[in-house]
Amino acid sequence: MKTKIIFLIFIFSFVSVVSLFFFKERQNIIRKQILLEKRRESWLHLKKDLASKVKHFRGTVALVVEDLETGQKIAFNQEKLLPSASLVKVPIMLSCFYAAQDNKINLKNTVILRSSKKVGGSKVLGDKPSGSVFTLEELLDPMITQSDNTATNMLIDSLGFDLLNTYFNKIGLKNTNISRKMMDFAERREGKENYTTAQEMAYLLKRIYYKKFLNKDISERCLELLGQQKVNDRIPRKLPKGTFVVHKTGLENYICHDAGIVFTDKGNFLICVLVRHQDKLAQPTKKFISDVTLLAYNYYQGLN
């Protein structure tokens, strides 16, 4: 009799524990469903706000915002061809690493800075004396972190247009090209232009972010360079101090871009904003890019 009572108590306890477990699991599922629905509603609200911003902007906007955890994406004109300006320096960087892996170039090889090679928009090499010697690898830093045009042109000279375009294709780019050097206005007047799309810039950033460009070490090296960006008057401009952003800007007459990844404690997101504007100065467009970035950032801050 005593044994039977103990057994019944055991069965009752077991059933109670199991029932409690399934009750809590069901509560967790319901809670997750509620949070997921709230997140979906917030994402739709973000899409609506971004659509309004794009609609009322004076110019052509190509925009991609993507949640790097869920894959949710908001896009407007993502396949629109626009002059790449300095965004082309991102695939140039990737092509340098790719060509080095294929033994087409050696990043330790050196090149000499000539005064005849200096062009505007060269905050680093512009101040270096003629005759200064750099390895190809050393040129990557000023090209990316300070958008140095002379460093970029020296790399273009070292690889050549044909090889660069070959590697653009090997990387997976179909609409991004390089046809002229930085600041080559004569070539531009003749109709030669470098083009890209918001979609393809997003594709490159995702490959780097997920460590799928060549290998983990090279992907991390590319992220490191982009994370040391010194031109921070667009994507990071209105974000809280200390927010980590990897990005690359582009700026020419009536062209203003920024493409990057914003890291937050609520989730990381990709944002590419390419703009052909109608203003004499780029300040309104820079503000526009910082405004749409802040909208995306605030979406994440509102998540539970």
N, C-alpha and C positions, 0 to 999 in steps of 0.2 A: 504494500500500500504506500509506504513511504517513498519507495523507488518510483512509483507511478506519479505521485504528487510532484516529485523533483523533475520528472520527465515533462509533465504538463507545464510546470513553471518555465522550464527551459524552452519548450515549444512556444509558449506565450511571449517570452522575452525575445526569442529569435524573430517571431512574426512582427513584434513591435519595432524591433531595430530595423528590419527589412522595410516595413511600412514607412518608418520615419525617413529612411534613406531615400526611398522612391518619392516620398513627399517633397523632400528637400531638392532632389534632382529635378522634379517637375517644377518647383518654384524657381530653380536656377534657369531652366529652359524658358519659362515664361518671362523671367527678368531679362534674359538675353534677347528674347524676341522683341520685348518692349524697347530695349536699348537699340537694337538693330533697326527697328522701325523709326525711332527718333533720329538715328543717324541718317537713315535714308531720306527722311523729311528735311533734315538740315542740309544734306547734299543737294537736294532739289532746290532748296531756297538759295544756296550758294550759286547754283547754275543760273537761276533766275536773276540774281544780282549781277553776276558776271555778264550775262546776256544784255542787261540794261546798260552796263558800262560800255560794252563793245558797241552797242547800237548808237549811243549818243556821242561816241568819240569822233572827232573830225579827222578821218583818215581810214586806212585799211589796217585792221588788226587780225593777226593770226595768233590764236591762243590755245595752249594745252595746259590743263591742270589735271594731275593724276595722283591718286592715292597709292603710294608704293607698297602698301600692305594688302589692300583689297583689290587693287586694279581698277577701281572706279575712275572714270575719266570724263572730263568736260572739255569739249573742243569746239572751236570756231575757226573756220578757214584754215584748218591744220595742214592742208595740202597746197595752200596758196604759195606760189613761187615769189620770193622777195629777195632783193639784194642782201647777201649775208653780212656785209661789212665785216667786222672783226669776229663774228661767230665762226667764220671759216677757219679760225685759228685752232678751234677744237679738233676738227678732223685732220688738220695738218699735224697737230701733236700726236694723235692716234696713228697717223700714217708713218710718222717718224719711228715710233716704237715697233710698228708692224714691219716696216722695211728693215729695221735693225735685226729683228728676229729672223727675217728671211735672208740676212747677210747681204742685203742690197746696199746698205750703208753701215758705217760704224759710228755710233754716237760719240765715240772718243776722238774721232777725227777733228782737226782744228780748221778754222777759217779765220781770215784776217779782215778786220773792219777797215774799209776804205772810205775816205771822205765823200767820194762820188756815190757811195751806196746809202748814205744817210738820207732819210726822208722825214717829213713831219710826223708828229704823233709818236715820237721815240723818246720816252721819258728816261730811259736807261742808257741805251747805246748812243743817243744823241749827245750825251755829255762825255762819252768815252773818247779818248784821243785816237786819231787814225793810227793804224798799225796795231791796235789792241787785238789780242788773239783769244778766241773762244772755241770751246768744243761745241759740237752740235747740241749735245745734251745741255750745256750751259745756256744756250739760246732759248730753250723751252721755257725757262722760268720767266724772263722778261716778256716773252711773247704772250704768255697766259696771264701772269699776275698783274702786269702793268700794260698789257696790250701794245707792246712795243712793236712798231711797224718795221723798223730796220731789222730787228732780230727775225721777224717773220720773213722778210724778203731774203735774208741770208739763208734761211732754211729752204725757201722756195728755190733759190739758186742751186742749193746743194742737192736737192732731190729732183727738181725739174717738174714741169707741169704734167708731162705724160705719166711719170711714175706716181705723182700725187693723185691724179685722177684714177689711175689703176687701183691704188689702195683705197680711195674713196669707194670704189665699186666693190672691192673685196670686203670692206667693212660692212657693206650692205646698203650703201647710199645710192639711190636711183635719181634723185633730183638735186643733189648737192654737187657743185663743181668748183673748180678753180681755173680761171682763164686769164687773170691778170694779177699783178702784184699790188700790194697795199700802196695807196696814194698815187697810183698810175692813172692820172686823169686823162692823159692822151688816149690810152687804151679804152677808157670808159667812153670817151667821146666817139670812138670808133665802134661802139656797141659791144665791147667785150666786158662782161660782168660776171661776178661770182654770185651764185644763187643758192638758196636753201629753203627749207620749209620748217615750220614749227614741229611738224610730225617727225621729221628726221633728226632734228636737234634733240627732241625728247627721246627718240630711239637710242641715240648715242649716250645720253646721260644715264638712261636705264641700264645699258650694257655695263657702263662703268660702275654704277651703284650696286648692281647685283654681282659684281666681280666676274663678269663674263667676257670682258674684253681681253683676249689673248690668255691671260692668267691672273691669278689673284694679286700677285705682286705689282704687275704693271697697272692693273685697274686701280689699286690703292695709290700708286704713284700719281696717276692722273687725277684722282680725287684730291690728293694732297695739293697738287698744283692749283686746281680750281678752287680749293678751300683757302688759298692764300691771296685771292683776288683783292687788289687794292682799289679798284673802281667800284664803289659801293653806293652809288647814288640812285639805284633803281630797285631791284628786288629787296635788298636788306634795309633800304632807307627808313621805313617806318616800323620795322620789326623791333621788338625789345632788344636792348643791348645785350650782347652775349649769345644771341641766336646764331647757331652755326649754319652757314650757307656756302655751298659750292656752286660757282656760277661763272658765266662769261658774258660780257657785254659786247655790243656792236653799235657803232655810231658813225653816220655819214650825213651829208646834207639830206634832210627829209627822211632819214632812216634812223630808227632808234630801237635797239633790241636788248633783251636780257633773257638768259636761259639758265636755269639752275635747279638745285634741290635744296629745300628748306628742311632742317632737322628740328623736330619738336618732341617734347616728352609725351605728347598725345598721338604721335604718328608723323612720319616723314612724307613730304609731298614734292612732286616735281612741278615746276611752272616754267613755261616757255612763252614769252610775249614778244612777237615780232611785229613791228609797226612801220608803216609808211605814212607819215603825217603831213599836214599842210602848213605847219607853222614855220616861221623863219628860224626860230630857235627850238631846241629840243626839250626845254624845261617842262612844258605841259605834258609831253609824252613821258618823260621820266617820272613825273608825278602820277600819271595814269598807271604806269607799270607798278609803282610802289603802292598805289591804292588797290589794284586788283590782287596784289600779293597779300596785302593786309586782310582783305576779305577772306582769302583762302586760309590764312593763318588763324583768323578768328573762328573759322569753322572748327578747326581742331581744338582750339581753347575751349570751345563750348561743349566738347564731348565729355561724357561722364567716364 
